[in-house]
Amino acid sequence: MTNLRDQLDLLETAPSDPDNLSAWRVRIDAVDRIILHLLNHRSNCANEIGRIKKTLDMPVYVPRREEEVLRNVMEHNPGPLPDTAVRRLFERIIDETRSLERHRYQDNPDEGAQEGT
């Protein structure tokens, strides 16, 4: 398995043959691995936020913050994906992250308190 830096390096240059389907598929695979890495990193950040929320007795779901996140990603969307697609993708990412957060502290109700002390 190659590391993230190798995946990013692969994307720095265009394939030598722009009509080489295999080369483009290799690039897509690299992008997918980078996305996966970033999604897991985002989930780890959200887990830490969940831990903090637990110690502060805050709800997992804060609609105002979710809207702020969605607005932020759409404002920074250079395309070609339309904002509606970006919104749907991030709604799904947020939903899965929130589900992970809920399950983590539902299954381990003392975890947040123990980690926060």
Secondary structure, DSSP 4 states (H G I P E B T S, - for coil): ---HHHHHHHHHS--SSTT-HHHHHHHHHHHHHHHHHHHHHHHHHHHHHHHHHHHTT--S--HHHHHHHHHHHHHT--SSS-HHHHHHHHHHHHHHHHHHHHHHHHHSTTHHHHHH-
